[in-house]
Amino acid sequence: MKHKDVRLKRARVVPSFVMVAILSLVSLTGYSRAATQDNPTTPMTIILVRHAEKQIVPPENKDPDISVEGEKRAAELAKMFGDAGIGAIYVSQYKRTQQTVKPLADKLGIAATPIEAQKTPELIKQIRAQKAGQVVFVAGHNNTVPEVIAGLGGPKLPIIPETQYDNLYILTVNTDGSAKLLKLKYGSSQAVMGQGMMGPP
């Protein structure tokens, strides 16, 4: 078994103008579908976020909608990645992940594929089955996002703190199994304060 080369890069904040650089990174890994078909060694790019802010609800409500702040964050994702060449979107069975990607999916005309949050191995399997050079977007949960990153060859990260919704991960997976992770922040960090202390992650 080949040793996987895993490198982690961090950035603190991602203002809107910095997204130009991020989109350039995405385009370099999967710069065109035609080139991808001709070059099966083109790396795959996986963009991962935790779902946007959710409404504070009673504990018995296991499937809350996203909040007004969450809707703003979802709209920001559509602006950021609407032209990134995304070919597949994955969510869980919960509304908060589906609502997080809805503006992006609507803009791209792509139906998000739901996979149960407890079935991370199945999600990893489906991502790995994508064509070389594909750009994939995943909206998960504070515990599943780190699981997916590690399962695709990235570093093992801790569970995302319950009050954080602004983490953005871009994982580049080469055909030899090596991976590089770029960890960023996006959108408003103020919106995450005091959110989500009730209900599932």
CYANA upper distance limits for C-alpha pairs under 8 A (distance plus 0.5 A):
  2 LYS  CA    176 ASP  CA      8.47
  2 LYS  CA    177 GLY  CA      8.45
  3 HIS  CA    178 SER  CA      8.36
  4 LYS  CA    153 GLY  CA      7.29
  4 LYS  CA    177 GLY  CA      6.49
  4 LYS  CA    178 SER  CA      5.12
  4 LYS  CA    179 ALA  CA      7.60
  5 ASP  CA    177 GLY  CA      8.43
  5 ASP  CA    178 SER  CA      5.20
  5 ASP  CA    179 ALA  CA      6.56
  5 ASP  CA    180 LYS  CA      8.17
  6 VAL  CA    153 GLY  CA      7.52
  6 VAL  CA    154 GLY  CA      6.24
  6 VAL  CA    155 PRO  CA      6.81
  6 VAL  CA    178 SER  CA      6.68
  6 VAL  CA    179 ALA  CA      5.56
  6 VAL  CA    180 LYS  CA      5.95
  6 VAL  CA    181 LEU  CA      8.00
  7 ARG  CA    154 GLY  CA      8.18
  7 ARG  CA    155 PRO  CA      8.05
  7 ARG  CA    179 ALA  CA      7.38
  7 ARG  CA    180 LYS  CA      5.31
  7 ARG  CA    181 LEU  CA      6.58
  8 LEU  CA    155 PRO  CA      7.73
  8 LEU  CA    180 LYS  CA      6.61
  8 LEU  CA    181 LEU  CA      5.31
  8 LEU  CA    182 LEU  CA      6.56
  8 LEU  CA    183 LYS  CA      7.87
  9 LYS  CA    180 LYS  CA      8.39
  9 LYS  CA    181 LEU  CA      6.59
  9 LYS  CA    182 LEU  CA      5.29
  9 LYS  CA    183 LYS  CA      6.54
 10 ARG  CA    182 LEU  CA      6.37
 10 ARG  CA    183 LYS  CA      5.20
 10 ARG  CA    184 LEU  CA      6.56
 11 ALA  CA    182 LEU  CA      8.24
 11 ALA  CA    183 LYS  CA      6.65
 11 ALA  CA    184 LEU  CA      5.42
 11 ALA  CA    185 LYS  CA      7.59
 12 ARG  CA    184 LEU  CA      6.46
 12 ARG  CA    185 LYS  CA      6.38
 13 VAL  CA    184 LEU  CA      6.71
 13 VAL  CA    185 LYS  CA      5.11
 13 VAL  CA    186 TYR  CA      6.67
 14 VAL  CA     18 VAL  CA      6.26
 14 VAL  CA     19 MET  CA      7.31
 14 VAL  CA    184 LEU  CA      6.98
 14 VAL  CA    185 LYS  CA      5.85
 14 VAL  CA    186 TYR  CA      5.37
 14 VAL  CA    187 GLY  CA      7.80
 15 PRO  CA     19 MET  CA      7.54
 15 PRO  CA    186 TYR  CA      7.30
 15 PRO  CA    187 GLY  CA      7.84
 16 SER  CA     20 VAL  CA      8.32
 16 SER  CA     80 MET  CA      8.19
 18 VAL  CA     22 ILE  CA      7.32
 19 MET  CA     23 LEU  CA      6.49
 19 MET  CA     80 MET  CA      7.05
 20 VAL  CA     24 SER  CA      6.67
 21 ALA  CA     25 LEU  CA      6.82
 22 ILE  CA     26 VAL  CA      6.86
 23 LEU  CA     27 SER  CA      6.57
 23 LEU  CA     81 PHE  CA      7.93
 23 LEU  CA     84 ALA  CA      6.51
 24 SER  CA     28 LEU  CA      6.63
 25 LEU  CA     29 THR  CA      7.09
 26 VAL  CA     30 GLY  CA      6.82
 26 VAL  CA     31 TYR  CA      7.82
 26 VAL  CA     45 THR  CA      7.19
 26 VAL  CA     84 ALA  CA      7.09
 26 VAL  CA    135 VAL  CA      8.07
 27 SER  CA     31 TYR  CA      4.62
 27 SER  CA     32 SER  CA      8.00
 27 SER  CA     84 ALA  CA      7.27
 27 SER  CA     85 GLY  CA      8.02
 29 THR  CA     42 THR  CA      7.07
 29 THR  CA     43 PRO  CA      6.14
 29 THR  CA     44 MET  CA      7.20
 29 THR  CA     45 THR  CA      7.08
 29 THR  CA    133 GLY  CA      6.83
 29 THR  CA    172 THR  CA      8.01
 30 GLY  CA     36 THR  CA      7.23
 30 GLY  CA     42 THR  CA      7.26
 30 GLY  CA     43 PRO  CA      7.48
 30 GLY  CA     44 MET  CA      7.44
 30 GLY  CA     45 THR  CA      7.77
 30 GLY  CA     85 GLY  CA      8.25
 30 GLY  CA    133 GLY  CA      5.00
 30 GLY  CA    134 GLN  CA      6.66
 30 GLY  CA    135 VAL  CA      7.19
 31 TYR  CA     35 ALA  CA      7.78
 31 TYR  CA     36 THR  CA      8.27
 31 TYR  CA     85 GLY  CA      8.45
 31 TYR  CA    133 GLY  CA      8.36
 32 SER  CA     36 THR  CA      6.72
 32 SER  CA     85 GLY  CA      8.35
 33 ARG  CA     37 GLN  CA      6.80
 33 ARG  CA    133 GLY  CA      8.09
 33 ARG  CA    134 GLN  CA      8.42
 34 ALA  CA     38 ASP  CA      7.02
 35 ALA  CA     39 ASN  CA      6.55
 36 THR  CA     40 PRO  CA      6.78
 36 THR  CA     42 THR  CA      6.65
 36 THR  CA    132 ALA  CA      6.90
 36 THR  CA    133 GLY  CA      5.88
 36 THR  CA    134 GLN  CA      8.33
 37 GLN  CA    132 ALA  CA      8.29
 39 ASN  CA    132 ALA  CA      8.41
 40 PRO  CA    131 LYS  CA      8.43
 40 PRO  CA    132 ALA  CA      5.99
 40 PRO  CA    133 GLY  CA      8.11
 41 THR  CA    132 ALA  CA      6.93
 41 THR  CA    133 GLY  CA      8.25
 41 THR  CA    174 ASN  CA      7.87
 41 THR  CA    175 THR  CA      6.33
 42 THR  CA    132 ALA  CA      5.94
 42 THR  CA    133 GLY  CA      5.26
 42 THR  CA    174 ASN  CA      7.63
 42 THR  CA    175 THR  CA      7.82
 43 PRO  CA    132 ALA  CA      6.48
 43 PRO  CA    133 GLY  CA      5.51
 43 PRO  CA    134 GLN  CA      8.25
 43 PRO  CA    172 THR  CA      6.88
 43 PRO  CA    173 VAL  CA      5.97
 43 PRO  CA    174 ASN  CA      4.89
 43 PRO  CA    175 THR  CA      6.65
 44 MET  CA    131 LYS  CA      8.33
 44 MET  CA    132 ALA  CA      6.13
 44 MET  CA    133 GLY  CA      4.99
 44 MET  CA    134 GLN  CA      5.65
 44 MET  CA    135 VAL  CA      6.60
 44 MET  CA    136 VAL  CA      8.36
 44 MET  CA    172 THR  CA      6.28
 44 MET  CA    173 VAL  CA      5.67
 44 MET  CA    174 ASN  CA      6.91
 44 MET  CA    175 THR  CA      8.40
 45 THR  CA    133 GLY  CA      7.49
 45 THR  CA    134 GLN  CA      6.89
 45 THR  CA    135 VAL  CA      5.27
 45 THR  CA    136 VAL  CA      6.71
 45 THR  CA    170 ILE  CA      7.41
 45 THR  CA    171 LEU  CA      6.24
 45 THR  CA    172 THR  CA      5.10
 45 THR  CA    173 VAL  CA      6.82
 46 ILE  CA    135 VAL  CA      6.35
 46 ILE  CA    136 VAL  CA      5.20
 46 ILE  CA    137 PHE  CA      6.30
 46 ILE  CA    138 VAL  CA      7.76
 46 ILE  CA    170 ILE  CA      6.30
 46 ILE  CA    171 LEU  CA      5.58
 46 ILE  CA    172 THR  CA      6.90
 46 ILE  CA    173 VAL  CA      8.34
 47 ILE  CA    135 VAL  CA      8.07
 47 ILE  CA    136 VAL  CA      6.62
 47 ILE  CA    137 PHE  CA      5.24
 47 ILE  CA    138 VAL  CA      6.61
 47 ILE  CA    168 LEU  CA      7.94
 47 ILE  CA    169 TYR  CA      6.30
 47 ILE  CA    170 ILE  CA      5.11
 47 ILE  CA    171 LEU  CA      6.88
 48 LEU  CA    137 PHE  CA      6.45
 48 LEU  CA    138 VAL  CA      5.23
 48 LEU  CA    139 ALA  CA      6.45
 48 LEU  CA    140 GLY  CA      7.92
 48 LEU  CA    145 VAL  CA      7.30
 48 LEU  CA    168 LEU  CA      6.64
 48 LEU  CA    169 TYR  CA      5.57
 48 LEU  CA    170 ILE  CA      6.87
 48 LEU  CA    171 LEU  CA      8.39
 49 VAL  CA    138 VAL  CA      6.93
 49 VAL  CA    139 ALA  CA      5.61
 49 VAL  CA    140 GLY  CA      6.85
 49 VAL  CA    141 HIS  CA      8.49
 49 VAL  CA    145 VAL  CA      7.54
 49 VAL  CA    165 TYR  CA      8.46
 49 VAL  CA    166 ASP  CA      8.33
 49 VAL  CA    167 ASN  CA      6.77
 49 VAL  CA    168 LEU  CA      5.70
 49 VAL  CA    169 TYR  CA      6.93
 50 ARG  CA     97 THR  CA      8.25
 50 ARG  CA    139 ALA  CA      6.01
 50 ARG  CA    140 GLY  CA      5.39
 50 ARG  CA    141 HIS  CA      5.46
 50 ARG  CA    142 ASN  CA      6.39
 50 ARG  CA    145 VAL  CA      7.13
 50 ARG  CA    165 TYR  CA      6.62
 50 ARG  CA    166 ASP  CA      8.30
 50 ARG  CA    167 ASN  CA      7.61
 50 ARG  CA    168 LEU  CA      8.41
 51 HIS  CA     96 ARG  CA      6.48
 51 HIS  CA     97 THR  CA      5.38
 51 HIS  CA    100 THR  CA      6.22
 51 HIS  CA    139 ALA  CA      6.07
 51 HIS  CA    140 GLY  CA      6.29
 51 HIS  CA    141 HIS  CA      6.63
 51 HIS  CA    165 TYR  CA      7.41
 52 ALA  CA     66 ILE  CA      6.94
 52 ALA  CA     69 GLU  CA      8.32
 52 ALA  CA     70 GLY  CA      5.05
 52 ALA  CA     71 GLU  CA      7.86
 52 ALA  CA     73 ARG  CA      6.66
 52 ALA  CA     74 ALA  CA      7.05
 52 ALA  CA     96 ARG  CA      7.43
 52 ALA  CA     97 THR  CA      7.88
 52 ALA  CA    100 THR  CA      6.17
 52 ALA  CA    165 TYR  CA      6.32
 52 ALA  CA    166 ASP  CA      8.44
 53 GLU  CA     66 ILE  CA      6.05
 53 GLU  CA     67 SER  CA      6.29
 53 GLU  CA     69 GLU  CA      6.67
 53 GLU  CA     70 GLY  CA      4.73
 53 GLU  CA     71 GLU  CA      8.43
 53 GLU  CA     73 ARG  CA      8.37
 53 GLU  CA    165 TYR  CA      6.78
 53 GLU  CA    191 ALA  CA      8.29
 53 GLU  CA    192 VAL  CA      7.30
 53 GLU  CA    195 GLN  CA      7.23
 53 GLU  CA    196 GLY  CA      7.62
 54 LYS  CA     64 PRO  CA      6.89
 54 LYS  CA     65 ASP  CA      6.32
 54 LYS  CA     66 ILE  CA      4.33
 54 LYS  CA     67 SER  CA      5.38
 54 LYS  CA     70 GLY  CA      6.79
 54 LYS  CA     96 ARG  CA      7.10
 54 LYS  CA    195 GLN  CA      7.65
 54 LYS  CA    196 GLY  CA      6.67
 55 GLN  CA     64 PRO  CA      6.56
 55 GLN  CA     65 ASP  CA      6.46
 55 GLN  CA     66 ILE  CA      5.93
 55 GLN  CA     67 SER  CA      5.17
 55 GLN  CA    195 GLN  CA      8.12
 55 GLN  CA    196 GLY  CA      7.49
 56 ILE  CA     64 PRO  CA      8.24
 56 ILE  CA    195 GLN  CA      7.34
 56 ILE  CA    196 GLY  CA      6.31
 56 ILE  CA    197 MET  CA      7.77
 56 ILE  CA    198 MET  CA      6.67
 56 ILE  CA    199 GLY  CA      8.23
 57 VAL  CA     61 ASN  CA      6.88
 57 VAL  CA     64 PRO  CA      7.33
 57 VAL  CA    198 MET  CA      6.88
 57 VAL  CA    199 GLY  CA      7.35
 58 PRO  CA    198 MET  CA      7.15
 58 PRO  CA    199 GLY  CA      7.41
 59 PRO  CA    198 MET  CA      6.26
 59 PRO  CA    199 GLY  CA      5.30
 60 GLU  CA    199 GLY  CA      7.82
 61 ASN  CA    199 GLY  CA      7.17
 62 LYS  CA    199 GLY  CA      6.38
 62 LYS  CA    200 PRO  CA      6.58
 63 ASP  CA     94 TYR  CA      6.40
 63 ASP  CA     95 LYS  CA      6.82
 63 ASP  CA     96 ARG  CA      7.85
 63 ASP  CA    200 PRO  CA      8.36
 64 PRO  CA     95 LYS  CA      7.39
 64 PRO  CA     96 ARG  CA      7.13
 65 ASP  CA     95 LYS  CA      6.48
 65 ASP  CA     96 ARG  CA      5.87
 65 ASP  CA     99 GLN  CA      8.04
 66 ILE  CA     70 GLY  CA      5.67
 66 ILE  CA     71 GLU  CA      7.01
 66 ILE  CA     95 LYS  CA      8.31
 66 ILE  CA     96 ARG  CA      5.83
 66 ILE  CA     99 GLN  CA      7.37
 66 ILE  CA    100 THR  CA      8.01
 67 SER  CA     71 GLU  CA      6.72
 68 VAL  CA     72 LYS  CA      6.98
 69 GLU  CA     73 ARG  CA      6.88
 69 GLU  CA    191 ALA  CA      6.65
 70 GLY  CA     74 ALA  CA      6.62
 70 GLY  CA    100 THR  CA      7.74
 71 GLU  CA     75 ALA  CA      6.72
 71 GLU  CA     99 GLN  CA      8.35
 71 GLU  CA    100 THR  CA      7.65
 72 LYS  CA     76 GLU  CA      6.78
 73 ARG  CA     77 LEU  CA      6.92
 73 ARG  CA    100 THR  CA      8.12
 73 ARG  CA    187 GLY  CA      6.84
 73 ARG  CA    188 SER  CA      8.25
 74 ALA  CA     78 ALA  CA      7.13
 74 ALA  CA     99 GLN  CA      7.95
 74 ALA  CA    100 THR  CA      5.28
 74 ALA  CA    101 VAL  CA      6.77
 74 ALA  CA    102 LYS  CA      7.98
 74 ALA  CA    103 PRO  CA      6.96
 74 ALA  CA    104 LEU  CA      8.11
 75 ALA  CA     79 LYS  CA      7.01
 75 ALA  CA    103 PRO  CA      6.34
 75 ALA  CA    104 LEU  CA      7.91
 76 GLU  CA     80 MET  CA      6.62
 76 GLU  CA    187 GLY  CA      7.41
 77 LEU  CA     81 PHE  CA      6.47
 77 LEU  CA     82 GLY  CA      8.22
 77 LEU  CA    101 VAL  CA      8.13
 77 LEU  CA    103 PRO  CA      8.34
 77 LEU  CA    104 LEU  CA      7.05
 78 ALA  CA     82 GLY  CA      5.61
 78 ALA  CA    101 VAL  CA      8.21
 78 ALA  CA    103 PRO  CA      6.12
 78 ALA  CA    104 LEU  CA      4.62
 78 ALA  CA    105 ALA  CA      8.40
 78 ALA  CA    107 LYS  CA      7.54
 79 LYS  CA    104 LEU  CA      8.25
 81 PHE  CA     85 GLY  CA      8.46
 81 PHE  CA     86 ILE  CA      8.19
 81 PHE  CA    104 LEU  CA      7.85
 82 GLY  CA     86 ILE  CA      8.34
 82 GLY  CA    104 LEU  CA      6.67
 82 GLY  CA    107 LYS  CA      6.97
 82 GLY  CA    108 LEU  CA      7.00
 84 ALA  CA    135 VAL  CA      8.25
 85 GLY  CA    135 VAL  CA      6.82
 86 ILE  CA    108 LEU  CA      8.42
 86 ILE  CA    134 GLN  CA      7.74
 86 ILE  CA    135 VAL  CA      5.18
 86 ILE  CA    136 VAL  CA      6.13
 86 ILE  CA    137 PHE  CA      7.27
 87 GLY  CA    110 ILE  CA      8.14
 87 GLY  CA    134 GLN  CA      6.86
 87 GLY  CA    135 VAL  CA      6.22
 87 GLY  CA    136 VAL  CA      6.53
 88 ALA  CA    110 ILE  CA      7.63
 88 ALA  CA    112 ALA  CA      7.66
 88 ALA  CA    113 THR  CA      8.35
 88 ALA  CA    135 VAL  CA      7.51
 88 ALA  CA    136 VAL  CA      5.48
 88 ALA  CA    137 PHE  CA      6.80
 89 ILE  CA    101 VAL  CA      8.44
 89 ILE  CA    105 ALA  CA      8.01
 89 ILE  CA    110 ILE  CA      7.92
 89 ILE  CA    111 ALA  CA      7.76
 89 ILE  CA    112 ALA  CA      5.31
 89 ILE  CA    113 THR  CA      6.61
 89 ILE  CA    136 VAL  CA      6.41
 89 ILE  CA    137 PHE  CA      5.22
 89 ILE  CA    138 VAL  CA      6.32
 89 ILE  CA    139 ALA  CA      8.43
 90 TYR  CA    112 ALA  CA      5.93
 90 TYR  CA    113 THR  CA      5.26
 90 TYR  CA    114 PRO  CA      6.36
 90 TYR  CA    115 ILE  CA      7.62
 90 TYR  CA    123 LEU  CA      8.45
 90 TYR  CA    136 VAL  CA      8.34
 90 TYR  CA    137 PHE  CA      6.81
 90 TYR  CA    138 VAL  CA      5.33
 90 TYR  CA    139 ALA  CA      6.88
 91 VAL  CA     97 THR  CA      6.03
 91 VAL  CA     98 GLN  CA      6.39
 91 VAL  CA    101 VAL  CA      8.47
 91 VAL  CA    112 ALA  CA      6.97
 91 VAL  CA    113 THR  CA      6.56
 91 VAL  CA    114 PRO  CA      5.28
 91 VAL  CA    115 ILE  CA      6.72
 91 VAL  CA    138 VAL  CA      6.62
 91 VAL  CA    139 ALA  CA      5.69
 91 VAL  CA    140 GLY  CA      6.61
 92 SER  CA     97 THR  CA      6.63
 92 SER  CA     98 GLN  CA      7.67
 92 SER  CA    114 PRO  CA      5.42
 92 SER  CA    115 ILE  CA      5.38
 92 SER  CA    116 GLU  CA      5.51
 92 SER  CA    117 ALA  CA      5.66
 92 SER  CA    139 ALA  CA      8.04
 92 SER  CA    140 GLY  CA      6.94
 93 GLN  CA     97 THR  CA      8.24
 93 GLN  CA     98 GLN  CA      8.23
 93 GLN  CA    114 PRO  CA      6.16
 93 GLN  CA    115 ILE  CA      6.70
 93 GLN  CA    116 GLU  CA      5.77
 93 GLN  CA    117 ALA  CA      7.29
 94 TYR  CA     98 GLN  CA      7.22
 95 LYS  CA     99 GLN  CA      6.32
 96 ARG  CA    100 THR  CA      6.57
 97 THR  CA    101 VAL  CA      7.15
 97 THR  CA    139 ALA  CA      6.02
 97 THR  CA    140 GLY  CA      6.68
 97 THR  CA    141 HIS  CA      8.32
 98 GLN  CA    102 LYS  CA      6.60
 98 GLN  CA    112 ALA  CA      7.94
 98 GLN  CA    139 ALA  CA      8.25
 99 GLN  CA    103 PRO  CA      8.31
100 THR  CA    139 ALA  CA      7.67
101 VAL  CA    105 ALA  CA      6.38
101 VAL  CA    112 ALA  CA      8.22
101 VAL  CA    139 ALA  CA      7.48
102 LYS  CA    106 ASP  CA      6.37
103 PRO  CA    107 LYS  CA      6.64
104 LEU  CA    108 LEU  CA      6.71
105 ALA  CA    109 GLY  CA      6.21
105 ALA  CA    110 ILE  CA      5.55
105 ALA  CA    111 ALA  CA      6.71
105 ALA  CA    112 ALA  CA      7.18
106 ASP  CA    110 ILE  CA      7.17
106 ASP  CA    111 ALA  CA      8.45
115 ILE  CA    119 LYS  CA      7.33
115 ILE  CA    122 GLU  CA      8.15
115 ILE  CA    123 LEU  CA      7.01
116 GLU  CA    120 THR  CA      8.24
117 ALA  CA    140 GLY  CA      7.99
117 ALA  CA    141 HIS  CA      8.24
117 ALA  CA    144 THR  CA      7.42
119 LYS  CA    123 LEU  CA      7.10
120 THR  CA    124 ILE  CA      6.69
120 THR  CA    144 THR  CA      7.44
120 THR  CA    147 GLU  CA      7.59
120 THR  CA    148 VAL  CA      7.06
121 PRO  CA    125 LYS  CA      6.61
121 PRO  CA    151 GLY  CA      8.18
122 GLU  CA    126 GLN  CA      6.76
123 LEU  CA    127 ILE  CA      6.73
123 LEU  CA    148 VAL  CA      8.28
124 ILE  CA    128 ARG  CA      6.62
124 ILE  CA    148 VAL  CA      6.90
124 ILE  CA    151 GLY  CA      7.11
124 ILE  CA    152 LEU  CA      7.19
125 LYS  CA    129 ALA  CA      6.77
126 GLN  CA    130 GLN  CA      7.30
127 ILE  CA    136 VAL  CA      8.00
128 ARG  CA    152 LEU  CA      8.41
130 GLN  CA    134 GLN  CA      6.97
132 ALA  CA    175 THR  CA      8.01
139 ALA  CA    145 VAL  CA      8.35
140 GLY  CA    144 THR  CA      6.43
140 GLY  CA    145 VAL  CA      6.02
141 HIS  CA    145 VAL  CA      6.33
141 HIS  CA    201 PRO  CA      6.49
142 ASN  CA    146 PRO  CA      7.91
142 ASN  CA    159 ILE  CA      6.20
142 ASN  CA    160 ILE  CA      5.17
142 ASN  CA    161 PRO  CA      7.49
142 ASN  CA    162 GLU  CA      7.45
142 ASN  CA    201 PRO  CA      6.58
143 ASN  CA    147 GLU  CA      7.23
143 ASN  CA    159 ILE  CA      5.50
143 ASN  CA    160 ILE  CA      7.06
143 ASN  CA    201 PRO  CA      8.12
144 THR  CA    148 VAL  CA      6.68
145 VAL  CA    149 ILE  CA      6.83
146 PRO  CA    150 ALA  CA      6.71
146 PRO  CA    156 LYS  CA      7.22
146 PRO  CA    157 LEU  CA      5.94
146 PRO  CA    158 PRO  CA      7.24
146 PRO  CA    159 ILE  CA      6.94
146 PRO  CA    160 ILE  CA      8.24
147 GLU  CA    151 GLY  CA      6.48
147 GLU  CA    156 LYS  CA      8.15
148 VAL  CA    152 LEU  CA      6.67
149 ILE  CA    153 GLY  CA      7.15
149 ILE  CA    154 GLY  CA      5.55
149 ILE  CA    155 PRO  CA      7.35
149 ILE  CA    156 LYS  CA      7.88
149 ILE  CA    171 LEU  CA      7.79
150 ALA  CA    154 GLY  CA      5.10
150 ALA  CA    155 PRO  CA      5.86
150 ALA  CA    156 LYS  CA      5.70
150 ALA  CA    157 LEU  CA      8.04
152 LEU  CA    173 VAL  CA      7.82
152 LEU  CA    177 GLY  CA      8.45
152 LEU  CA    179 ALA  CA      8.26
153 GLY  CA    173 VAL  CA      7.90
153 GLY  CA    177 GLY  CA      7.00
153 GLY  CA    178 SER  CA      6.95
153 GLY  CA    179 ALA  CA      6.21
154 GLY  CA    171 LEU  CA      7.74
154 GLY  CA    179 ALA  CA      6.13
154 GLY  CA    180 LYS  CA      7.11
154 GLY  CA    181 LEU  CA      6.96
155 PRO  CA    181 LEU  CA      8.27
160 ILE  CA    164 GLN  CA      7.25
162 GLU  CA    195 GLN  CA      8.50
162 GLU  CA    196 GLY  CA      7.10
162 GLU  CA    197 MET  CA      7.47
162 GLU  CA    201 PRO  CA      7.35
163 THR  CA    192 VAL  CA      6.09
163 THR  CA    193 MET  CA      6.58
163 THR  CA    194 GLY  CA      7.07
163 THR  CA    195 GLN  CA      6.22
163 THR  CA    196 GLY  CA      6.85
163 THR  CA    197 MET  CA      7.90
164 GLN  CA    189 SER  CA      8.47
164 GLN  CA    192 VAL  CA      6.09
164 GLN  CA    193 MET  CA      8.21
165 TYR  CA    189 SER  CA      8.37
165 TYR  CA    192 VAL  CA      6.42
166 ASP  CA    185 LYS  CA      5.88
166 ASP  CA    186 TYR  CA      5.83
166 ASP  CA    187 GLY  CA      6.79
166 ASP  CA    188 SER  CA      7.55
166 ASP  CA    189 SER  CA      6.75
166 ASP  CA    192 VAL  CA      7.96
167 ASN  CA    183 LYS  CA      7.76
167 ASN  CA    184 LEU  CA      6.45
167 ASN  CA    185 LYS  CA      5.26
167 ASN  CA    186 TYR  CA      7.01
168 LEU  CA    183 LYS  CA      6.42
168 LEU  CA    184 LEU  CA      5.45
168 LEU  CA    185 LYS  CA      6.02
168 LEU  CA    186 TYR  CA      7.00
169 TYR  CA    181 LEU  CA      7.33
169 TYR  CA    182 LEU  CA      6.24
169 TYR  CA    183 LYS  CA      5.19
169 TYR  CA    184 LEU  CA      6.69
170 ILE  CA    181 LEU  CA      6.26
170 ILE  CA    182 LEU  CA      5.58
170 ILE  CA    183 LYS  CA      7.06
171 LEU  CA    179 ALA  CA      7.27
171 LEU  CA    180 LYS  CA      6.23
171 LEU  CA    181 LEU  CA      5.01
171 LEU  CA    182 LEU  CA      6.87
172 THR  CA    179 ALA  CA      5.98
172 THR  CA    180 LYS  CA      5.73
172 THR  CA    181 LEU  CA      6.95
173 VAL  CA    177 GLY  CA      6.86
173 VAL  CA    178 SER  CA      6.49
173 VAL  CA    179 ALA  CA      4.99
173 VAL  CA    180 LYS  CA      7.25
174 ASN  CA    178 SER  CA      5.90
174 ASN  CA    179 ALA  CA      6.61
188 SER  CA    192 VAL  CA      8.20
189 SER  CA    193 MET  CA      8.16
191 ALA  CA    195 GLN  CA      8.36
196 GLY  CA    201 PRO  CA      8.01
